[in-house]
Amino acid sequence: MSLAGYDVVVVGAGTAGCVVAARLAGAGARVLLTEAGNGGPPAGADVPAAFPSFVGSSATWGDVTTPQPGTGTSPALARGRGLGGSSAINGMIFARGHHSGYADWPVGWRFDDLLPYFKRSENAAGRDPAVRGVGGPLTVSPASPMRPVIQAGLNAAVRAGFSRVDDVSSGLVEGFGPVDLNIVAGRRQSVVDAYLRPALGRGTIDVVGDAVAQRLLFHRSRCVGVQYRKGLTTVTVMCDMVVLAAGAIGTPQLLLRSGVGPRRDLGSYGIETIHDLPGVGAGLQDHPLTSIVYESARPVEQRASSNHAEAIGLVRSGPHLIQLVLMDYARRLPGIAAPEHGFTIAVAVIRPHSRGSVRLADANPETPPIIDPAYYRDERDVDAAVAGLRIAERIGNEHSWRKATVAPGDEEPAAFVRRTTSSYFHPVGGCAIGDVVDERLRVRGLDGIVVADASVMPSIPAGNPQATVYAIAERAAELIRARSL
């Protein structure tokens, strides 16, 4: 089966894909948006408190990492599968991270360069207009009212000597404060709600679900289309441009399957090399996450409209920049029974040095990729996690709701970190700007193909990457529109 007549095919209807498709359609382009998952978000996705239940569910790809020498485990790595992608299942934290996290990105892609696109994506009323946007599609704001146990955590952080800040999402400050959330009237606002659904009324976007991309189609050095499988049918779509927005795992995986990547690796799978590009799949990063868990001295009632993590802190300890997340429930850690009523201070190594990769297992498009985030390959990341635990302990000792410490107990800190680390579900890299794509997000050495998702990040931001993905996609759409599409 063949389709034609599209200016652009966008592969992946997650955060980046929906933004790009909506913006290009708004400029008059005829767009086909394909999604490997079904054509709607998972049931219950709009309930903020439900997000932990999606890990390992059919709303994700069901990924696990390769066995990690740094942890002795193979953590789950949840990424959204379905309309809205990870924006439909994530923790709804909308924080740019510290501006220094972009300092090693190429000129033109650093914090100040991305600021107009951060602002374009958001409606953050009542914030500093110099750094925050008003009138954008995605409405973001702190929880109001904040959960009492989290408010007590903020007070404890101040008593422990840390700064209280008003806008941790500005990208300019360090300290603790309420974090912006994409929750509106008690419900999740995904990219589908904010961008895609309003654009569908324009009639220039076709969305096809359950469309598993098999490979990209090339004529010499130009990408001319996409082949996907829907049920038992293989569909070929010809177009003027392909935009890859399948994320830090899916985008390099599709490029490799299509013969774009390291020649030596492709040859070992029996895949013909269309374009030898060694950086494809290299440089994968994620934020490793561990936690201190406390039993609460009073009941902690849950609220469906809360994302469980309404405040965060960004602090330094020596050379390490660390994020701490104040949570309203006791996280379950391996081998440790969670109390009925508790709370958590999670610790994220927010600027990890370790880098891993995404590789193919074989040439079969249905075979899951080999995902290696290389947690703690660099020992400095273990040091950062231990430093974060010590900070969390200082805050926990000041917490007015604290009854007892459930974990880590007497376990040696580095051993506890390695044993209990999980993914923060923030994979980035694999098609980095300056390596795989150029400064206009075009795949180097090829025509007709652009990458517009988290895979283009040269290094992981010092914060939750959702806001940065929105900004990258906004800028990608602008760059594509500049080519008169």
Protein Blocks (a to p, Z undefined) as FASTA:
>chain_A
ZZehifbdcehjafklmmmmmmmmmnopacddddfbdcbdcehklpmklmmmmgopakbg
oiacdddfknopacdddddedehijmlmmnoiacebjfklmmmpcehiamklmmmmmmmm
pccehiafklpcehiabdcdddddddfklmmmmmmmmmnopacdfblmnopagcdddddd
ddeehiacdfklmmmmmmmmnopaccdehiacfbdcdehjacfbdcddehjbccddddfb
dcdfebjklmmmmmmmnopacfklmmmnopacfbdcfkgophiacddddddddddfbdcd
ddfkbghiabccdddehjbccdddddfbdcddehiacdfbdcddddddfbcfbdcddddf
blcfkbccdddehgokbmklmmmmmmmmmmmmmmmmmpmkbmbdfbgbjacfklmmmmmp
ccehiagehiaghilpcfkopaehiahiacdbfklpmbdcfbdfklmmmmmmmmmmmmmm
mnoZZ
